[in-house]
Amino acid sequence: DDERRLPELLRALSDIEDLKWIRLLYCYPSYFTEPLVEAIATLPKVVKYIDIPLQHASGPVLSRMQRPGPQHTENLLKKLRERIPELVLRTTFISGFPGETEQDHSATRAFARSLGFERGGAFAYSEEDGTPAAGFDDQIEPELRQRRREQLERGFQRRAEVWADRQVGRRLDILVDRMEGDVAIGRSYADAPDIDNVVKIPGAVVPFEPGMVVRCEIVEVDGLDLVGVVVE
């Protein structure tokens, strides 16, 4: 049994009439029981977006981080992809953890490509006093940490660009956050607040209220942001 009872919580939240979207952030792979996967897949208010900060995808580095190996995570993510159509996955990786080899780094890049994360970020490792890793002898040069971080970021950027281009012509529900002049700024199910991208809805004759959900057709891409027109 899952003592966290996340599926029950999601179902209870879904019964709140004024609650429009439920978004799962900072989920560990160990959270995902079969009932939780089923709840995410079937509850309409649970947006099909999951943030799973994986930190790394190389077995040796994960072992030094005292984290489980990558196979369970890979199997889980493939299962989520199969069970939840249109799922958007976000993750974060750390580059340059002590002892990370070029092979370890390449394994993480390959893992990210194969799973196709639509959203992602990378951070260069930094020593924190009092942590075991700060005392490891095989620290990576800061310049190499940054170079590897940039390589990971470029991979996420390319995948995000592909995803954005594929949205043109689709109709999506957009949650309005604010108005900037006559342009409504909102987010699709694929965008967490203050982290991901936005959807711009220009030409609003009457200002939209924050919290409104409007149906839009995506007509173009602006950087990584989407531009939509209201259709309903």
C-alpha positions as CSV (number, residue, x, y, z in Angstrom):
1,D,0.0,0.0,0.0
2,D,1.1,3.6,-0.7
3,E,1.0,5.4,2.6
4,R,1.2,8.7,0.8
5,R,-2.3,8.0,-0.7
6,L,-1.6,10.3,-3.6
7,P,-4.3,8.7,-5.9
8,E,-6.9,9.4,-3.2
9,L,-5.7,12.9,-2.8
10,L,-5.9,13.5,-6.6
11,R,-9.5,12.2,-6.7
12,A,-10.6,14.3,-3.8
13,L,-9.1,17.4,-5.3
14,S,-10.7,16.6,-8.6
15,D,-14.1,16.8,-6.9
16,I,-13.5,20.5,-6.0
17,E,-15.7,22.3,-8.6
18,D,-13.7,25.5,-8.8
19,L,-10.4,23.8,-9.1
20,K,-9.5,23.7,-12.8
21,W,-6.0,22.0,-13.1
22,I,-3.9,19.8,-10.8
23,R,-0.2,19.6,-11.7
24,L,2.4,17.2,-10.3
25,L,5.8,18.7,-9.6
26,Y,9.0,17.3,-8.0
27,C,7.9,13.7,-8.1
28,Y,10.3,10.9,-7.3
29,P,10.2,7.7,-9.4
30,S,9.4,5.7,-6.3
31,Y,6.1,7.6,-5.9
32,F,4.6,5.9,-9.0
33,T,2.3,3.1,-8.0
34,E,-0.1,1.6,-10.4
35,P,-3.1,3.4,-8.8
36,L,-1.3,6.7,-9.2
37,V,-0.5,6.1,-12.8
38,E,-4.2,5.2,-13.3
39,A,-5.3,8.4,-11.6
40,I,-3.0,10.6,-13.7
41,A,-4.2,8.9,-16.9
42,T,-7.9,9.1,-16.1
43,L,-8.7,12.2,-14.1
44,P,-9.4,15.1,-16.5
45,K,-8.3,17.8,-14.0
46,V,-4.9,16.2,-13.6
47,V,-2.9,17.8,-16.4
48,K,-0.8,15.4,-18.4
49,Y,2.5,16.9,-17.2
50,I,4.9,15.3,-14.7
51,D,8.0,16.9,-13.3
52,I,10.6,14.2,-12.2
53,P,14.0,15.6,-11.3
54,L,16.3,12.7,-12.1
55,Q,19.7,14.4,-11.5
56,H,21.6,12.0,-13.6
57,A,21.2,8.9,-15.8
58,S,24.5,7.1,-15.4
59,G,24.6,4.2,-13.0
60,P,28.0,4.9,-11.4
61,V,27.1,8.6,-10.8
62,L,23.7,7.7,-9.4
63,S,25.4,5.2,-7.1
64,R,27.7,7.9,-5.8
65,M,24.7,10.2,-5.3
66,Q,23.1,7.3,-3.3
67,R,20.2,7.2,-5.8
68,P,18.6,4.2,-7.5
69,G,20.0,3.1,-10.8
70,P,18.5,4.3,-14.1
71,Q,16.8,1.1,-15.3
72,H,13.7,1.4,-13.0
73,T,13.3,5.1,-14.0
74,E,13.6,4.3,-17.7
75,N,11.0,1.6,-17.4
76,L,8.7,3.9,-15.5
77,L,9.0,6.7,-18.0
78,K,8.3,4.4,-20.9
79,K,5.2,3.1,-19.1
80,L,4.0,6.6,-18.4
81,R,4.4,7.5,-22.1
82,E,2.4,4.4,-23.1
83,R,-0.4,5.0,-20.6
84,I,-0.8,8.7,-20.9
85,P,-1.2,10.2,-24.4
86,E,0.2,13.7,-24.9
87,L,2.2,13.4,-21.7
88,V,4.7,16.2,-21.2
89,L,7.7,15.2,-19.0
90,R,10.1,17.7,-17.3
91,T,13.3,16.8,-15.6
92,T,16.5,18.3,-14.3
93,F,20.1,17.0,-14.4
94,I,23.3,17.9,-12.6
95,S,26.4,18.1,-14.7
96,G,29.9,17.6,-13.3
97,F,29.2,15.6,-10.2
98,P,32.5,14.5,-8.7
99,G,33.9,11.6,-10.6
100,E,31.7,12.1,-13.6
101,T,33.4,10.8,-16.7
102,E,32.8,11.7,-20.3
103,Q,31.1,8.3,-20.7
104,D,28.8,9.1,-17.7
105,H,27.9,12.5,-19.3
106,S,27.3,10.9,-22.7
107,A,25.0,8.3,-21.1
108,T,22.9,11.1,-19.6
109,R,22.6,12.9,-22.9
110,A,21.6,9.7,-24.7
111,F,19.0,9.0,-22.0
112,A,17.5,12.4,-22.4
113,R,17.3,12.0,-26.2
114,S,15.7,8.6,-26.0
115,L,13.0,9.7,-23.5
116,G,12.4,12.9,-25.3
117,F,11.8,15.3,-22.3
118,E,9.6,18.1,-23.6
119,R,10.8,20.3,-20.7
120,G,14.1,20.2,-18.9
121,G,16.9,22.0,-17.2
122,A,20.5,21.4,-16.2
123,F,22.7,22.7,-13.4
124,A,26.4,22.6,-12.9
125,Y,27.4,20.8,-9.7
126,S,28.6,23.0,-6.9
127,E,30.2,21.9,-3.6
128,E,28.1,22.4,-0.5
129,D,29.9,22.4,2.9
130,G,29.0,19.4,5.0
131,T,27.9,17.1,2.1
132,P,29.8,13.9,1.4
133,A,30.3,14.9,-2.3
134,A,32.1,18.0,-1.3
135,G,34.8,15.9,0.2
136,F,35.3,13.6,-2.8
137,D,38.8,13.9,-4.3
138,D,37.8,13.7,-8.0
139,Q,36.1,17.1,-8.3
140,I,35.5,18.2,-11.9
141,E,36.9,21.4,-13.2
142,P,34.3,24.2,-13.1
143,E,34.8,25.0,-16.8
144,L,34.0,21.4,-17.7
145,R,31.0,21.3,-15.5
146,Q,29.6,24.4,-17.3
147,R,30.4,23.0,-20.7
148,R,28.5,19.7,-20.0
149,R,25.6,21.7,-18.5
150,E,25.4,23.7,-21.8
151,Q,25.4,20.5,-23.8
152,L,22.5,19.2,-21.8
153,E,20.6,22.5,-22.1
154,R,21.0,22.6,-25.8
155,G,19.5,19.1,-26.0
156,F,16.5,20.2,-24.0
157,Q,16.2,23.3,-26.1
158,R,16.0,21.3,-29.4
159,R,13.4,19.0,-28.0
160,A,11.3,22.0,-26.7
161,E,11.5,23.6,-30.2
162,V,10.3,20.4,-31.8
163,W,7.4,20.1,-29.4
164,A,6.4,23.8,-29.9
165,D,6.4,23.5,-33.7
166,R,4.1,20.5,-33.4
167,Q,1.5,22.5,-31.6
168,V,0.7,24.8,-34.5
169,G,-2.8,24.0,-35.7
170,R,-3.8,22.3,-32.5
171,R,-6.5,23.5,-30.2
172,L,-5.5,23.7,-26.5
173,D,-7.1,24.9,-23.3
174,I,-5.1,27.9,-22.0
175,L,-5.2,29.1,-18.4
176,V,-4.9,32.9,-18.3
177,D,-2.4,34.3,-15.8
178,R,-2.5,38.0,-16.6
179,M,-3.0,40.7,-19.2
180,E,-0.2,42.8,-20.8
181,G,-2.0,45.5,-22.7
182,D,-4.4,43.8,-25.0
183,V,-2.4,40.5,-24.9
184,A,-3.5,37.7,-22.5
185,I,-0.6,35.7,-21.1
186,G,-1.4,32.2,-20.2
187,R,-0.2,28.6,-20.1
188,S,-1.1,25.4,-21.7
189,Y,-1.1,22.1,-19.8
190,A,2.5,21.7,-20.8
191,D,3.7,24.8,-18.9
192,A,4.2,25.1,-15.1
193,P,4.1,28.6,-13.7
194,D,7.3,30.5,-13.5
195,I,9.3,27.6,-14.9
196,D,8.2,26.9,-18.5
197,N,6.9,28.9,-21.4
198,V,3.7,30.9,-22.0
199,V,1.0,31.2,-24.5
200,K,0.2,34.7,-25.9
201,I,-3.4,35.5,-26.9
202,P,-3.3,38.9,-28.7
203,G,-6.1,41.2,-29.5
204,A,-8.3,40.8,-26.5
205,V,-11.2,43.3,-26.9
206,V,-12.3,42.6,-23.3
207,P,-9.6,41.7,-20.8
208,F,-9.6,38.1,-19.6
209,E,-9.7,37.5,-15.9
210,P,-6.8,35.6,-14.4
211,G,-7.8,32.0,-13.8
212,M,-10.0,31.8,-16.9
213,V,-9.5,28.8,-19.2
214,V,-10.0,29.6,-22.9
215,R,-9.9,27.4,-25.9
216,C,-7.3,28.5,-28.4
217,E,-6.0,27.4,-31.8
218,I,-2.2,27.7,-31.9
219,V,-1.2,29.8,-34.9
220,E,2.5,30.4,-34.5
221,V,5.6,29.9,-32.3
222,D,7.4,32.9,-30.8
223,G,10.8,31.6,-29.6
224,L,9.5,28.7,-27.4
225,D,6.3,30.5,-26.5
226,L,3.1,29.8,-28.4
227,V,0.6,32.3,-29.9
228,G,-3.0,31.4,-30.0
229,V,-6.4,32.8,-31.1
230,V,-9.6,32.1,-29.2
231,V,-11.9,29.7,-31.0
232,E,-14.6,29.0,-28.3
